[in-house]
Amino acid sequence: MTIDVISKVNDINYPIIIERDSINNVSNYFNLKRKVLIITDSGVPSIYSNIVKEQCMEPFVYVILKGEASKNFDNYKKILEFMVNNKFTRTDAIVAIGGGVVGDLSGFVASSYMRGIDFYNIPTTLLSQVDSSIGGKCAIDFLGVKNNIGAFKNPNGVLIDSNTLETLEKREFNAGMAEVIKMSATSNKELFDYLKNNSNIDIDYVIKEALTIKKNVVEADPFEQNLRKVLNFGHTIGHAIESLSSGSLLHGECVALGMMYMVDENVKKDLETVLKKFDLPTSINVNKNEIIDLVKLDKKSSGSKVSIVYVKEIGSFEFRKIEINELKDYLK
Ligand SMILES: NC(=O)c1ccc[n+]([C@@H]2O[C@H](COP(=O)([O-])OP(=O)(O)OC[C@H]3O[C@@H](n4cnc5c(N)ncnc54)[C@H](O)[C@@H]3O)[C@@H](O)[C@H]2O)c1
């Protein structure tokens, strides 16, 4: 099936193809009859880039080291150099194959090379399939700050082949589920209940439902001025926990923990049940003062206040602007 995303960013509408085995026919969906730079990372099985490479007229493959640390200025510059040296023009294209790290870096390169060239995304982690591959945000981390240099650049197409998840580590898969649970908790009770009540989930259904939530949000608010902030549910405290964990916890695991502080008591039990089904953490010992200090540095803070997303009832949410110190009341 195909979901069309209508976007005001760069006035581009783009298709998201969600189909098993579609990677084998990617040239049916994307224009690969030109010079194509495939960007992937060392943790993504090379079979995926090989399959795509075979379908390109003039392919080049660029492999970065796996991990968040690769989303940096040095790699950004090296890829641009590679493109200049190989005489890429404005009519050529980039294809990202990998998770959010590859997608974010590739999108940013595509947004700036010759003021923007075509960009296709083949996300291969659950997180990137349900979340980061759509919405047009791309960025690198600079001087130790996450995602602080970037752009809004929509892909020309996204292709999701859930077969690629078969090689993904279970822990990474579960971290992606945290983002699905996040979206369902605020915006789709039916999906939340489906996750709660079924032991065998249909991952294609889950991806489609989660993407539909994200599509509706980014179409309504492409530049994150209001509604899009709902996607930050669990992220205010989650980001602070992520910084304190020094890499020992995955982003999705921190979001899982962060959500637990941002729900009413009656929601907590259900949320805990769903998170535990996917082996996600639901409690952690935190030092409230350390969390508060980190929230003060967060992009979601302004002055002494911070915006949070709070869930009183599954399938709904409210935005609250509170004094950062008041967060101590939530950190119980
Ligand atoms: N642009 C956005 O809107 C947005 C939204 C959410 C997150 N992000 C960004 O996404 C990034 C995190 O993305 P992620 O969770 O996908 O992590 P990731 O890209 O680091 O991938 C996780 C690991 O899985 C490996 N991998 C990828 N696909 C695989 C496969 N099919 N089989 C086996 N291994 C595979 C990778 O090599 C990597 O080691 C962060 O940088 C975050 O800032 C962006």
The ligand as an ORCA input file, in Angstrom:
! r2SCAN-3c Opt
* xyz 0 1
  N      14.264     13.217     11.704
  C      13.395     12.901     12.639
  O      12.243     13.316     12.621
  C      13.825     11.967     13.728
  C      12.884     11.414     14.594
  C      13.314     10.506     15.558
  C      14.673     10.182     15.654
  N      15.551     10.747     14.786
  C      16.983     10.389     14.842
  O      17.111      9.015     14.523
  C      18.312      8.520     15.093
  C      18.053      7.172     15.708
  O      17.628      6.305     14.699
  P      17.616      4.718     14.913
  O      16.963      4.402     16.209
  O      17.065      4.156     13.674
  O      19.146      4.364     15.138
  P      20.350      4.041     14.136
  O      20.186      4.694     12.840
  O      21.601      4.294     14.897
  O      20.205      2.461     13.933
  C      20.347      1.594     15.040
  C      21.313      0.454     14.740
  O      20.659     -0.484     13.897
  C      21.504     -0.845     12.810
  N      20.602     -1.232     11.721
  C      19.839     -0.435     10.957
  N      19.021     -1.158     10.175
  C      19.291     -2.454     10.442
  C      18.763     -3.685      9.966
  N      17.745     -3.726      9.114
  N      19.311     -4.834     10.430
  C      20.312     -4.809     11.345
  N      20.820     -3.677     11.861
  C      20.305     -2.521     11.406
  C      22.348      0.366     12.561
  O      23.552      0.028     11.947
  C      22.574      0.869     14.005
  O      23.675      0.218     14.584
  C      18.802      9.569     16.085
  O      19.906     10.239     15.544
  C      17.626     10.534     16.198
  O      18.021     11.850     16.466
  C      15.158     11.611     13.833
*
